[in-house]
């Protein structure tokens, strides 16, 4: 019986991990917050060329640059927006928005940001 219970617990745990991260964000709802919170650094086009971004070193991430596409997964992008750049070994100048946005808002902004990824990268 103990062995069966252990297998069930392990099976449930690994099943949860195997399922992976699900963003479930709504890009249309995230657009307004992106324009309020993110445009000044990342730009209207997601190219990292916002008015405040020019003064930053390192420069803000360009979401449209194919070189960034591989790391801009749903989970990674959500984590950066939620916890800030330092949480993923990137610039601490990237603000953590968890204190300013609810989880659904974080997910919606993430979904909007991911719309900037080059079309070829979205298919992978």
C-alpha positions in Angstrom: 0.0 0.0 0.0 2.8 2.4 0.9 4.5 1.7 -2.4 1.2 2.4 -4.3 0.7 5.7 -2.4 4.3 6.8 -3.2 3.7 6.0 -6.9 0.5 8.1 -6.8 2.2 11.0 -5.2 5.2 10.9 -7.5 2.9 10.5 -10.5 0.8 13.5 -9.5 3.9 15.6 -8.8 5.6 14.7 -12.1 2.3 15.1 -14.0 2.0 18.7 -12.7 5.6 19.4 -13.7 5.2 17.7 -17.1 2.2 19.8 -17.8 4.4 22.9 -17.8 3.5 26.5 -17.5 0.2 27.7 -19.0 0.1 31.5 -19.7 -3.7 31.8 -20.3 -3.3 35.5 -20.9 -5.4 37.8 -23.1 -3.2 40.0 -25.3 -6.0 42.3 -26.2 -6.5 43.0 -22.5 -2.8 43.4 -21.9 -2.3 46.1 -24.6 -3.4 49.0 -22.5 -1.2 48.1 -19.6 1.8 47.6 -21.9 1.2 51.0 -23.3 1.0 52.5 -19.8 3.8 50.5 -18.1 6.2 49.3 -20.8 6.3 51.5 -23.8 8.6 54.1 -22.2 11.4 51.5 -22.2 10.5 48.8 -24.7 8.8 51.1 -27.3 5.5 51.1 -29.1 6.8 48.4 -31.5 8.4 46.2 -28.9 11.8 47.1 -30.4 13.5 48.3 -27.1 13.6 51.8 -28.5 11.2 53.6 -26.1 12.0 57.2 -25.1 13.4 56.2 -21.6 15.1 53.1 -23.0 17.7 55.2 -24.8 19.2 56.3 -21.5 19.5 52.7 -20.1 22.5 50.5 -20.1 22.0 47.7 -21.0 19.3 48.6 -23.5 15.8 47.2 -23.0 15.1 43.9 -24.7 13.8 44.0 -28.2 10.9 41.6 -28.5 11.1 41.7 -32.3 14.8 40.7 -32.5 14.9 37.1 -33.7 18.1 36.6 -31.5 15.8 37.0 -28.4 13.0 34.8 -29.7 14.3 31.5 -28.2 14.4 32.8 -24.6 11.1 34.7 -24.8 9.0 31.7 -23.9 5.6 32.2 -22.1 7.1 31.2 -18.7 10.3 33.2 -19.0 8.6 36.3 -20.2 6.0 36.1 -17.5 8.7 35.6 -14.8 10.6 38.7 -16.0 7.5 40.9 -16.0 6.4 39.6 -12.6 9.7 39.4 -10.8 12.0 41.7 -12.8 15.2 41.3 -14.8 17.3 40.3 -11.8 15.2 37.2 -11.3 16.4 35.7 -14.5 20.0 37.1 -14.5 19.2 40.1 -16.6 19.3 43.8 -15.9 18.0 44.9 -12.4 16.7 48.0 -14.2 13.8 45.9 -15.5 11.2 46.5 -12.9 9.3 43.7 -11.1 5.6 44.4 -11.7 4.2 41.9 -9.2 3.4 44.6 -6.6 1.6 46.8 -9.2 -0.4 44.2 -11.2 -2.7 41.3 -10.4 -1.7 37.9 -11.7 -4.3 38.1 -14.6 -2.9 41.5 -15.6 0.7 40.1 -15.6 -0.5 37.3 -17.8 -2.3 39.6 -20.2 0.7 41.9 -20.5 2.9 38.8 -21.1 0.6 37.7 -23.9 0.7 41.1 -25.5 4.6 41.2 -25.3 4.8 37.8 -26.9 2.8 39.1 -29.9 5.9 41.0 -30.9 8.0 37.9 -31.4 8.9 37.3 -35.0 6.3 35.1 -36.8 8.9 32.3 -37.5 9.8 32.1 -33.8 6.1 31.7 -32.8 5.8 28.5 -34.8 8.5 26.7 -32.9 
